Amino acid sequence: MQKGVGNLLNVILGYKEGKPKIKDISKDKIVTICGITSSGKTTYMLELILQLIINNSPDEFKIIGKAPKNNLDFLNTLEKAEPHIEKIFFQDLALIEYLMEKVAVRKETMKKNDDPKFPWILMIIEDLDVSKLTQKCRDMLNGLLPKLSNYKIIPILTIQRPTGTYITDELFEETTTFILTKLSKSDLARFSIDENDIEDLYTLKKLVITDKSRYIEVKSPVEETDFKSLSLLHTHP
């Protein structure tokens, strides 16, 4: 399989009527995956990571993130991605400080070089819960995460609910792609959406993806991925 697709971080988000929905997440500010426990959000994120690993060399794509110590499936998958791993943290503040240093270095490099060749970075935060963070950490995340894409760093967050308990209003507004799993009516209300408006697409048993302007029904991410299909990434715009 061909490695790399220029600067594009193309991934298959899902399928509708048998056709893949492909997105270049390098154009995102923040990707947020919402879903209650056991709804498939972590599995879905890991599949996105595996797609990017398959299609990009370690020189083209790196992972920095914060992981919960008790999520063994998550940690085991990251072990398989070891050549692409730059740094994994278990403390929020340590991750934030590392990212700030990374941004400072890249910002200085970009002043001297209009086309720097540093790799894209996927910055992951698993099970974000801002209610458990200090005000200092919340403020730092609000100020930092929306700017990371300017330096070829794309944040992907997983949260249980699209509410102020789990994600700040600032990060909610700056999220450019929401991947929503097993929603309740109250979750839909957070997006000012009535269930009846999307009755032919929305179901509690299927994954729904949104970029805030449209919704598509897709294949469940929990099903085993056929990675041969990832060659489709190279045949679609």
C-alpha positions in Angstrom: 0.0 0.0 0.0 1.2 3.5 -0.9 2.5 5.4 2.1 1.4 8.9 2.8 -1.0 11.2 0.7 0.9 14.5 0.6 0.0 16.6 3.6 -3.5 15.0 3.9 -4.6 13.0 6.9 -7.3 11.2 5.0 -9.5 8.8 7.0 -12.7 6.8 6.4 -15.2 8.2 8.9 -17.8 5.6 8.1 -20.1 4.4 5.4 -23.5 5.4 4.0 -25.3 3.2 1.5 -22.1 1.3 1.1 -20.0 4.3 0.1 -17.2 5.5 2.4 -17.3 9.0 3.9 -13.7 10.2 3.6 -12.4 13.3 5.4 -9.0 15.1 5.5 -8.7 15.8 9.2 -5.7 18.0 8.6 -8.3 20.6 7.9 -9.9 20.3 11.3 -9.3 22.5 14.3 -10.6 19.9 16.9 -12.2 16.5 16.4 -14.4 15.5 19.3 -15.9 12.0 19.7 -18.9 11.9 22.1 -20.5 8.9 23.6 -21.5 7.2 26.9 -19.4 4.4 28.3 -19.3 1.3 26.0 -20.9 3.2 23.1 -17.8 2.6 20.9 -16.1 6.0 21.0 -12.6 4.7 22.1 -12.8 1.9 19.5 -13.7 4.4 16.9 -10.8 6.7 17.7 -8.4 3.7 17.7 -9.6 2.8 14.2 -8.9 6.3 13.0 -5.4 6.1 14.5 -4.8 2.7 12.8 -5.8 4.1 9.5 -3.4 7.0 9.8 -0.6 4.6 10.9 -1.1 2.4 7.9 -1.1 5.3 5.5 1.7 7.5 6.9 5.3 6.7 7.9 6.6 7.7 11.4 8.4 10.5 9.6 5.1 11.9 8.4 2.8 11.3 11.4 3.3 11.2 15.1 1.0 10.7 18.2 1.1 12.7 21.4 -1.6 12.2 24.0 -3.0 11.6 27.4 -4.3 8.2 28.2 -6.1 6.7 31.3 -4.0 4.1 33.0 -6.9 1.7 33.4 -7.8 1.5 29.7 -5.8 -1.6 28.7 -7.3 -1.9 25.2 -6.3 1.7 24.5 -2.8 1.3 25.9 -2.3 -2.0 24.0 -3.2 -0.4 20.7 -0.8 2.4 21.4 1.9 -0.1 22.0 1.3 -1.5 18.5 1.7 2.1 17.2 5.0 2.5 19.0 7.1 3.8 16.0 4.6 6.6 15.6 4.4 7.5 19.3 6.2 10.6 20.3 5.0 10.9 23.9 2.1 9.6 26.0 1.2 11.3 29.3 -1.1 10.3 32.3 -1.4 13.8 33.7 -3.2 16.7 32.0 -0.8 19.4 33.0 2.3 17.5 31.8 0.7 17.1 28.4 -0.3 20.8 28.2 3.2 21.9 29.1 4.8 19.6 26.6 2.4 20.9 23.9 3.3 24.5 24.7 7.0 23.7 24.3 6.2 21.9 21.0 4.2 24.8 19.7 7.0 27.3 20.6 9.6 25.3 18.7 7.4 24.9 15.7 6.4 28.6 15.7 10.1 29.6 15.7 10.8 27.1 12.9 8.0 28.5 10.8 9.3 32.0 11.1 12.5 30.9 9.4 11.0 28.4 6.9 7.7 28.9 5.0 7.4 25.2 4.3 8.8 23.3 7.3 9.0 19.5 6.9 8.0 18.4 10.5 5.5 15.6 10.8 1.8 16.0 11.4 0.9 15.2 15.0 -2.3 13.7 16.3 -2.9 15.0 19.8 -5.3 12.7 21.7 -7.0 13.2 25.0 -9.0 10.1 26.1 -12.0 10.6 28.4 -11.7 14.4 28.8 -13.7 15.6 31.8 -13.1 19.3 32.4 -15.0 19.2 35.7 -12.1 17.3 37.2 -9.5 19.8 35.9 -8.2 22.8 37.8 -9.2 26.2 36.5 -5.6 26.7 35.3 -5.7 23.5 33.2 -9.1 24.5 31.7 -7.9 27.9 30.8 -4.7 26.5 29.2 -6.7 24.0 27.2 -9.1 26.7 26.0 -6.2 28.9 24.9 -4.0 26.1 23.4 -6.1 23.5 21.6 -7.9 25.7 19.0 -4.5 27.0 17.9 -2.7 23.7 17.5 -3.8 23.1 13.9 -1.8 26.2 12.9 1.3 24.1 13.8 0.3 20.8 12.1 -1.1 19.4 15.4 -4.7 18.1 15.3 -6.5 17.5 18.6 -8.8 14.5 19.0 -10.9 14.4 22.2 -13.2 11.7 23.5 -15.9 12.8 26.0 -19.0 11.1 27.5 -21.4 14.0 26.9 -21.4 17.2 24.8 -22.0 19.2 28.0 -20.1 21.6 30.2 -19.2 18.9 32.6 -17.0 17.2 30.0 -16.1 19.9 27.5 -15.8 23.7 27.9 -18.0 26.0 25.8 -14.9 27.3 24.1 -13.7 23.9 23.0 -17.3 22.9 22.0 -17.5 25.9 19.7 -14.0 25.4 18.3 -14.7 21.7 17.4 -15.0 21.4 13.6 -16.0 17.7 13.5 -18.2 15.9 16.0 -18.4 12.1 15.9 -21.4 11.3 18.0 -22.2 7.8 19.4 -25.4 6.6 21.0 -27.0 9.9 21.7 -29.9 10.8 23.9 -32.4 13.5 23.2 -30.7 15.8 25.7 -27.4 15.3 23.8 -29.1 16.4 20.5 -30.5 19.4 22.3 -26.9 20.6 22.9 -26.6 20.9 19.2 -30.0 22.6 18.9 -31.4 19.6 16.9 -34.8 18.0 17.3 -34.9 14.2 16.8 -37.8 14.6 14.4 -35.8 16.7 12.1 -33.4 13.8 11.3 -35.6 10.8 11.9 -34.5 9.1 8.7 -30.9 9.3 9.7 -30.8 9.3 13.5 -31.0 6.1 15.5 -29.7 5.2 19.0 -28.2 2.0 17.5 -26.1 3.6 14.8 -23.2 6.1 14.8 -24.0 9.6 13.6 -21.3 11.9 12.3 -21.6 15.7 12.1 -19.5 18.6 11.1 -22.2 20.9 12.6 -23.9 21.3 9.2 -24.9 17.8 8.1 -25.4 14.4 9.6 -24.8 11.0 8.0 -25.6 7.5 9.2 -22.6 5.2 9.1 -21.6 1.6 9.8 -21.0 0.8 13.4 -17.3 1.4 14.3 -17.3 -1.6 16.6 -17.4 -4.0 13.7 -14.1 -5.4 12.5 -12.4 -3.0 10.1 -11.4 -4.4 6.7 -8.1 -2.5 6.2 -8.0 -3.5 2.5 -10.7 -0.9 2.0 -8.3 1.8 3.2 -6.9 1.8 -0.3 -10.0 3.9 -1.1 -8.2 6.8 0.7 -6.1 7.1 -2.4 -8.9 7.1 -5.0 -11.1 9.8 -3.5 -10.6 13.6 -3.2 
